[in-house]
Amino acid sequence: MIPRRQFLQAGLAASALWGASGFGAWSRLAAQQRLTQEDLIGPPGPGNLTLIHITDIHAQTQPVWFREPEINLGVGEARGQPPHLTAEEFRAAFGIAKGSALDYALTWEDFVALGREYGRMGGLDRIATVVKAIRADRPDALLLDGGDTWQGSLPALRTAGQDMVELLGALGVDAMTAHWEFTLGSDRVREIVETQLACPFLGANIFDAEWDEPAFAPMAVFERGGTKVAVIGQAFPYLPVANPRWLFPDYSFGLRLERLAELVAQAREDGAGIVVLLSHNGFDVDRKVARDVPGIDVILTGHTHDAIPEPVQVEQTFLIASGSHGKFVSRLDLDVRDGRMQGLTHRLIPVFSDVIAPDPEMAARVEATRVPFAEEMAEVLGHAESLLYRRGNFNGTWDDVICDALLAQRDAEIALSPGFRWGASVMPGEAITREDVFNVTAMTYPAAYRTEMTGEMLKAVLEDVADNLFNPDPYYQQGGDMVRVGGLAYRIDVGAPMGSRISDLTLLASGEPVDPARTYVVAGWASVNEGTEGPPIWEVVEAHIRSLGTIRAEPRTHVTVTGI
């Protein structure tokens, strides 16, 4: 991380940056527990161009509980750098008072106690209030959506993303890129883009798989504040690795850095005063892209769900990370003159749903999308005695519940659950509803399979996922977090080379070491293989919760992490 004083002095060749962010201006108010809507949204910004960034909403239209990660490890150059700071390290880096509203919004410690004080976050109706307030003083502000928008809830699944397409259109999004959108299938994505979407769908790195030609618009150019703004879209480059290729066989992806560099050069030649990369690469990938592709002024980054209250500067590029699940909106005010960026201010706006008033028009629209499913979503399946959360490099308690459900309902010895970052939390003492279950399981390939694997294969699976997460070269980090495990313990050396990170696999039921030659019954879900059979995971989890009635899932210690 660049220290604050160095950031303020960072030279854009004799230009002046007005400040790293508007964060400090109201962090003191937050620490004093005196939040108002005006404090959060902030005053009008300087300059002649405003960008508004949202990303990774995952179809969450309602205010949610969402606990930030306890473990977020960086490797290689990213070690010890934002966003790979948690708890006290995070607070120290950004001057956040322990126990403050910002501590609650941005870190994980004391989440339950602070949540009861500060309430839920997000909600599209509150985001609409923020966007309208910004546009009240900057009517031509560009609203850019970083993707992972059409997936992650029961209504979005039931409508194949239609609810989110309509709601984000009403919000006034000017351009978007994508990731999980493609899990709706090629035909559905084309239908939305060609006939329903009210903004450009940008994917400079998406090509037609048969003809090797660009499949979607790579860039959109806007005239704003007397300057030409080039917005290049970068969809998640590793879709065929992380998600089932058979759902979108028409398209190929990848980083395609040479093409990105060509587009940046083209934008400059065509007179763009600022070049923005609307990216779903993930933060560490974008940090490296900023070094490898000169000429990008701002990268609005997404995918890894990081919320960072100040820009991170890499060379002459500024990275903005706006969190997930609707918890934050980023405002970026720029002074663009004489064909280049002269100044920048940034404000990460936390959307405290008890402080920011809902926009009535958006609230009505959201409610209309939920009415057909309201009774189904509201059904109570059980009650939580402990916090259920999913976020971090290893198992969260929601993941443990899912793994326990797979073990019990599918009669398995070992359970594997994907390391997804999406999924809202449930507070202790709350009812667990069907909506809660869908918030952590809603997807288009949900089959809960039951199969057999040798101990050798199990280790290979864990090694493969570990390399996707902990490869020191960000360009090889092609997945989510570590696969979650049930019925199994293991040790992981994060700093070890590929193929040597996983050891000491132990079957928890017996305490015996996993035998590489023995076959084990394994249950899992979200397989990328076409034709996978099994009940949808939400039915498995629902049956498990109903059978117990009350869920108590304390954090477990079956994964031992070394080499940090």
N, C-alpha and C positions, 0 to 999 in steps of 0.2 A: 504494500500500500504506500502511496506517496503521502508523506506527512502533510498536514493541512497547510503549513506555511509554504512548503515547496509547491503544493498544488496552486496556491494563490499566486505564486510567482512564476508558474510554469509558462514558458514563452511560446506564444503562437507568433513568433517573429515580431516582437515589439508590440504585441497586442496586450489587452488587459482583460483578465477574467474578473468579473465582478464578485465572485465568491464560489466556493465549492458547492454550496447548496443553501436553501433557505431553512435547513434543518436546525441549525443552532438558534435561529431566531425564536423558535417556539419550544425547543426542547426544555428550556428553563421553566416555561409555563407548564409543560407536561410533568416535570419533576415536582412542581408545586401543586399538582392535581387540579389545575384550573383550565381545563380544556373547553374551548368553544369552537363552533363550526368555523368562525372567521379565523381563529388561530390555525386550524388545521389546513384550510384551503390557502390562506395567506393573501397578501396584497397583490395588486397587479405587478407583473414583472417588467423588467427593462427590455431594451432591444426592439427588434422589428419582426421577430418570428417566434412562435410558440409551438412546441411539440407536446402532445399528451400521449403517454404510453401506458397501455394495459397489456397484460399477457397472462397466459396459463390460468384463465378463469375456470376452466374445466366444468363449464355449464352450471356453476354455482350462482344461482340468481338470488339466493337468500343470504342474509347475514349468517356467518358460520363461526364455530370455534376451529382454530387451526394452529396447532402447536408447531413452532419452528424446530429445526433439528438440534438434537443433543450432540450428535456426532456428525461432523461434516469435514472429512479429511481431505487435505490437498496433498498432492504428490508432485515431485519434480519442482519446477519453478513456482507452482501454485502453493507449495507448502507454507503455511503460516500467513498466507495472503488472503484478503477478501476474495471470495465469500467464505473461505475456510477458517472462520473464526466463530466461536460460540461462547455463550455465557460471559464470564468475566473478561475474556480476551476481546470479545465483540464490544462490550461496554467500554472498555478502556480505549479501544481504537477510535470510537466515535463519540466519546464523552457523554455516555448515557448513564443516568443515575439509576442505581439498583432499586427496583420496586416501582419505577416510574411507568407511565403509560407506554413510553417507547421501549422500555425493557420488556414489557408484556408483548408488544407488537412484534418485536424483532428477535427475541431470544426465547429460550425454553424454560428457564428456571422459574419456580414458583408460579407456573402457568395457571394452575387451578385457582389459587388464591387471588392472583392478579386478574384472572379472567372474571371472577365474581365481582371484582371492583370495577373493571373497565368494560366488561360486556363483550358481545360478539363483534366481529368485524366483517366488512364487505356488504354485499347486497347491490344488485344492479340499480335499484332505485336510488341508493345513496351515491353510487358512482355517477349516475346521471346528474345528481345535484352538483357534484364536484365539476363535472365536465361543463355544465351550463354556467357555473360560476366563473370558470376560466374563460369561457367563450363570451361572457358578458363584457369582459374588459379586452379580450382579444378574439373578436368574432371569427377571424379566419384561422384560428389555431387548428393544426392538423392532429387528428385523433388516430393513432396507429395501434393496431392489435397484433401482438406477436404470436398468435396461434394457440392451439390447445383450448379452443373455445367451444366447439360443438359436441364435446364428449365429457361425461363424468357425472351424469345424474339420470334419474329414472325418466323424467320428461324428455330429455335430450335423446335417450336411447329409444324410447317409444316413438318419437317423432322423427328419428333419423336426423337429428340436429336442427329440425325446422324451427323449434322454439328459439334457439340461440341466433339463428340467422335473422329472424324477424326482430328480436330484441336488440341485437347489435346494430341492425339497420336503423332502428328507431333512435339508438344512442348517437348515431351520426359518425360511425367509423369511416375514415377516409381511405384506408388500405389495410390489408392483413396478409399474413403468411400462415403457415400451417405445419402440423405434425399429426396429432391424433385424428384430425379431420379425415385423413385418408383411410382410417379404419372403418369408415362408413361404406367404403368400396368406391372403385373408380367411377361407376355409373352415377352414384349419388353425388359425388363431388362435382362431376361434370354438370349434372342437372342443376345443382345449386349455383355454381359459378356462371353458367351460361344463361340461366333463366330467372334467378332469384336474388343473387347477391347484389347489394347496392353500392359496392366499392370494388376496386381492383383486388384481385387475388394474386399475390405476387410470389413467384418462385423461380428465381434466376437459375437455380440448380436442379430444376425438375425438367426432365427430357422425356420425349416419347420413346418408349423402350424399343419399338420396332424401327422407327425412322431416325432415331438419334437427333431429333430436332427439339427446340424449346416447346414445352407443352403448355406453359402459362406465361403471362406477361412477366418479364423479369424486373421491370422498373416502372414506376409512375412518377411523372414530373408535375409539380404544382407551382403555381405562381402565388407566393404569399409574402406579404410585407415588403413588396418591391423587389423580391429576389426569387430566383428559380431554385426550387427544392427538388432534388432527385432522391427518391426513396426506392432502394433496391431491396427486394424480398429474398430472404434465404430460408427456405423450409428446412425442417430437420433432415440432415444429410444422410442419416443412417437408418431410414425407415425400413428397408428390407431386412435389416439385421434385428432391430428392436421389435418390429411388428410383422404380422404375416404378409409375406409378399403376394400370396394368392389373392389378397383382397384388393390389390392395386397393381396387377401385372402389366398394365399399360404404361407404367412410368418407371423411370430410373432416376436415382438421386445421386448424392455424393457432394463433397465440398466444392469441387469445380472452381478452384481458386484462380486459375488463369482466366476463366470467363468472368469471374467477379472483378478482377483487375481490369479487364477490357471494358466492362460496364462503367466502372469508376472513371476510367479515362474518357469514355464516350460522353458521360455526363458532364465532365469538365469541359470537353471540347464544345458541347452544346450550350455552354453558358451557365451551368449550375453553380450557384454561389455556395451551396452546401450539399454534401452527399451524406445521406443517412442509410445505414444498413439496418433494416428491420429483420432481425435474426431470430431463428429458433435453434441455433447451434448448441447452446449451452455456454456458460460463462467462461470456462477455461479454454474452450475451443475459440471463442471470440477474442479472448485475450491474445491468443497466438495469431489469429487472423489479422488483428490490428497491427501486428508487427510485419506480417507477411504480405499484406495488401495495403500499400500506402495510398493516401488520398481520401480515406474515409474520415469524415469529421466526427460522426456520432454513430455508435452501435447501440441500438436498443435491443438488449439481449434477453433471451427467454430460454425455456426448456428445463433449466435446473432449479427453478422456483426460488432463486436467491433474491433477497431484498437487501439492498445496500443503500444506506442513507446519504452517501456522497458518490459522485462519479469516480471511476477509476481511470486514470490517464495512462495510456500506453502510446509512447511516441507522441504523435499529434492527434490521436484519436481518444475520444472519451466514451467509456462504457457505462451504460445506465441499466441497472437491474431493478425491476419493479415488482418482485415477489410473485404471488400466485393466489388463486381462489378469491380474487377481488379484494384482498386485504389492503392493497395500495394502488395509488395512481401516481405516476410521475409527471411532473411539469418541468419542461425544459425551455427556458427563454434564451434566445440567441440574438446577438447583434451581428448581422451579415451585411457587410459593406465592401465595396471595391472588389467584389468577386471572392470574398473569403470571410471566414468567421473571425470576428474581432473580440467577441466576449460571450460568456456563458454563465447562466445561473441555473441551478437545479433544485427542485423541491420534491422529496418523496412524501406524498400525502397519505398518512394512514387513515383508512376509512373506518373509524369507530362508529358503529351503527347506532349507538345511543347518543352520539354527539351530532353527527351529520343527519339532517332531516331527509326523509325519503322524498324524492320527486314524485308528485301525485300522478303525473301522466305515465311515467315508467312503472310505478307501483301497480297501476291498473293493468298495464300491458303484461307485466310479470304474472300477476294473479290470473289473468285470462289464460296464460299458457299452462298454469298449474291446475286449474279447475278440473279438467278431465281425469286427473290422476290423484286428486287431493285425498279422497277416501282411502285409496290403495296405499299411498305414501304414509298416511297418518297412523296406520295400524301398528299397535305396540306389540313387539315381539318379546321383550324382556326388559330388564333394567341393568344399568351399569353401576357397579359399586366402586369402580376405579376409572381413571382417565383412559379412554381409548383413543390412541393417536397413531398416525403413520407419517413418519418423516424422519430421515436420517439414513446413514450408510447401512445400518443393520436393522434387525427386527424392531418394530414398534409394537405396542400392545394390541392395536387393531390387527396387525399381521399375525400376532400370536393367536388371537381368536380365530382367524381364518385358518391357520394351520391346525389348530385343535379341532376345528370343524371337519377339515379334510381327514384327519386321523380317525376321528370317531365315526363320521358318517360314511366314509369310503373304506373303512376297515383296513387301514394302512399302517405300516411301521414307521414310515418317514413321510413328511409333507414338504412340498416345495411351493412357495408362493412368490410371484414376481416382485421385484424391488421397485414398485411404482411409487412415485412421489405424490400422486394426487389422492385426495380423500380427506374429508373433514373429520374433526375430532368429536367425541362425545364426552361430556363432563360427568364426573361421579354424581350419582343420585338422579341422573336423567333417565327417562325411558329411552330404550333403543327401538326406533321405528324402522319400518321397511325403507323409508327414505334414507335413513342413516346407512343401512346395509348397501343400498344401491350407490350411495356416494363413494363407497370404497370398492365397488365391484362392477359398475355399469360399463359394459363394453360389448363389442360385437363378436368376440370369440371367447365366450365364458365357460366352455365345457370343462367340468371338473373330472379329469381323467384318472384312471387307476391303472398302473402299469408295473412292470418289474425292471429293476436296474441292479447291476452289479455294484459292489463297493467301488470298483475301479471307475465305473461310469459316473457314479455320484461325485467322486473327487474331480473328475474331468469337467463335470458341469460347473462345480464351484470354482475351479481354476479359471474356466473360460469367462464366467461372469466377473470374477475378481480382476481379470486383466482388462475387461471393458471399463471397469471403474477406476482401477489404480495404475493403469499404464502411465508412465511418466510423460509420454507424448500425448497431449490432449487430442490429437487427431485420431488416436486409436481408442479413445474413450467413447464407445459406441452404444452403451446401454444406459440403464437407470442406476439404481443402487443395488447392493448385494441381494441376491435371491434370499428370501426369508425361508427359514427351515423350522420344521417341527419334528420332534422325536429324535433329533440329531444335535450333537455338539461338535464343535471343531475349533481349531486354532488357525488364525490367519496372520501372516507376516506381511503387512502392507508394503514394506520396502523390498521384499524379495523379488527375484526375476520371475517372468512368466513361467507357469508350470510348477513353481516351488513355493507358492504362497500358502497353500492349504495343508494342514497336518492334523494329527490326533483326532480323526473322525471317530466319534463314539455314539453307539446306539443308546439313547437315554433310558429306554425301558429296561435294559439289562445291565447297562454300564460296561458292556463289552466293546472293544475296538471294532470298527467296521472292517469286515474282511473283504479285501479287494476281489476275491474270487466268489464270494457268496452273493446270491440274488436276494434283493429286498423288495417288498411291496411298497410302492411309492405312489402317493396321490398328489396331484397338483392341478393347476388351472392356467388358462391363458397361453396354451401351447401355440406356437406359430405354425404347427403342422396342419395342413388341410385335412379335414375329415376326422379330427379328434372327437371322440365320443365321450359322453358323460352328461350328467345334469348340469344346468347352469350354476355357477358358483353361488349366486345369491340364494338359490334354494337350499344349497348345502349349509350355508351359514345361518340362514333363517331356521332351519330344522335344529341346528345345534343350539342356537340361542333359546329357542322355545323349549328344548329338552332340559336346559339348565335353569331357565327363568331369570336368574341373577348371574351377571358376568363380573367376575373379579379377575383382572389380568394385570398383575404386577410385572414390572420390567424383569426380564430374565437375563441370566448370565451364561447362556450356553455357547456363546461365541466369544472367544478370547482373542483380543486384538493386540498385536505387537508390531514393532517396526514403525511406530508413529513418529 
